[in-house]
Amino acid sequence: MSLKYTVEHEWVRPEGAVACVGITHHAQDALGDVVFVELPEVGSAFEQGAVAGVVESVKAAADVYMPISGTVTEVNEALRDDPSLANTDPLGAGWFFKVKPSAPAQIDALMDEAAYAALTGS
C-alpha cells in the first residue's frame, strides 16, 4: 500500500500489522534544518490527532500528531541520534515511530498522494 497523509503533514505507511509514521517533504521544507526530535515512549497509546512528539528546527518547533489511534511499537533511535535524517530522507530513514493501529480503517480515511498534493499545492 502506498503512503497516506494527514492535514498536519504526517505520512503513514502500512507495514503488515503496524504502520510507520513520519513527516512529509512539505513539513521538513517548512521547518528547515531539523535539530531535535522528541519521540513517544514505546508502549504509549494515543488517540488519532493527539500530540505524539515534537520536531524542532533552527526556525521553529512543531508538534507531531498521531495520524491514527494505536500503540507505539517502535521509535527511530537513529533519528533521535541524527535529527537531520528528517530533512535528508523524510520518507525513508527519517521515519519517526511505528504504531499498531487500534482502528485500522482510519488509515483508509487519510489522504492519498493526489489529495495531499492538492492540499499543499505541489
C-alpha positions in Angstrom: 0.0 0.0 0.0 1.2 3.5 -0.7 1.6 6.3 1.7 -1.3 8.1 3.3 -1.2 11.7 4.5 -2.7 14.0 7.2 -3.5 17.7 7.0 -0.9 18.1 9.7 1.8 16.8 7.3 2.5 13.4 8.7 2.6 10.3 6.4 1.6 6.8 7.2 2.9 3.6 5.5 1.2 0.4 6.5 3.7 -2.4 7.1 1.8 -5.6 8.0 0.3 -5.3 11.5 2.0 -1.9 12.1 2.1 1.4 10.4 5.2 3.5 10.0 4.8 7.3 10.6 7.0 10.3 9.7 6.8 13.9 8.5 6.4 14.8 4.8 8.8 16.6 2.5 6.5 19.6 2.7 6.8 19.7 6.5 10.5 19.4 6.6 10.8 22.1 3.9 8.7 24.4 6.0 10.6 23.7 9.2 14.1 24.0 7.8 17.1 22.2 9.3 15.8 19.8 12.0 18.0 19.8 15.1 15.9 17.9 17.7 13.1 15.3 17.8 11.1 14.2 20.8 9.7 10.7 20.1 6.9 9.0 22.1 7.6 6.2 24.5 7.3 2.6 23.2 4.1 1.2 24.6 2.3 4.5 24.8 -1.3 4.5 23.4 -2.6 7.6 21.5 -5.9 8.6 20.0 -5.9 9.9 16.4 -5.0 13.6 16.4 -3.2 13.5 19.8 0.3 15.1 20.1 2.8 12.2 19.9 6.1 14.0 19.6 7.8 17.3 18.7 10.2 18.2 16.0 12.4 21.3 16.4 14.3 23.1 13.7 16.5 26.2 13.6 13.4 28.2 12.7 10.5 26.6 14.7 9.1 23.8 16.7 6.1 21.8 15.7 4.0 19.0 17.2 3.9 15.6 15.6 0.4 14.3 15.7 -0.8 10.7 15.8 -2.3 10.1 12.4 -4.2 7.0 13.6 -5.2 5.7 17.0 -2.9 3.0 18.3 0.0 1.9 20.4 3.6 2.8 19.7 5.6 -0.3 19.0 9.0 1.2 18.0 10.8 4.5 17.7 13.5 5.5 15.3 16.6 5.8 17.6 18.7 6.7 14.6 16.5 9.8 14.1 17.0 10.7 17.8 20.8 10.5 17.3 20.7 12.3 13.9 17.6 14.5 13.6 18.8 15.7 10.2 17.5 12.4 8.8 14.1 14.1 8.9 15.4 16.5 6.2 17.6 14.3 4.1 15.3 11.2 3.9 11.9 12.1 5.4 10.1 9.2 3.7 12.8 6.6 4.5 15.5 6.7 7.1 13.9 9.8 8.7 10.7 7.9 9.9 9.6 8.8 13.5 7.8 5.8 15.0 5.7 2.7 14.3 2.3 2.1 15.7 -0.1 -0.9 16.0 -3.4 0.6 14.9 -6.4 0.1 17.2 -8.7 1.3 14.3 -7.1 0.2 11.1 -9.9 1.7 9.0 -8.6 5.2 10.0 -5.7 4.6 7.6 -8.1 4.3 4.6 -9.7 7.6 5.6 -6.4 9.6 5.3 -5.5 11.5 2.1 -3.8 9.8 -0.8 -0.9 11.3 -2.7 -3.1 13.3 -5.1 -5.2 14.8 -2.3 -2.1 15.7 -0.3 -0.5 17.3 -3.4 -3.7 19.4 -3.9 -3.6 20.4 -0.2 0.0 21.6 -0.4 -0.2 23.0 -3.9 2.7 20.7 -5.1 
